[in-house]
Amino acid sequence: MSTAMMNMWISFIGMGLMILSVFTIYISRYKFKNGFLKVISALLAYACMIIGGLIMVYIVFSGPA
């Protein structure tokens, strides 16, 4: 697999993690009533957002393939 294709798949993973974090934080804020589940889902959402953001920074600064 070429470097460009690998970067494409890595960027898809980053975008998927960001989309997952949006849905998870929505569920955390509006659907869960239990405080423990709210905290766990919010932590998962923020972890996905941070990892997805770091992946996007890596892809942008790696330059054209």
PyMOL commands that set and color helices and strands:
alter all, ss='L'
color gray80, all
select helices_A, chain A and resi 3-30+35-61
alter helices_A, ss='H'
color red, helices_A
deselect
rebuild
show_as cartoon
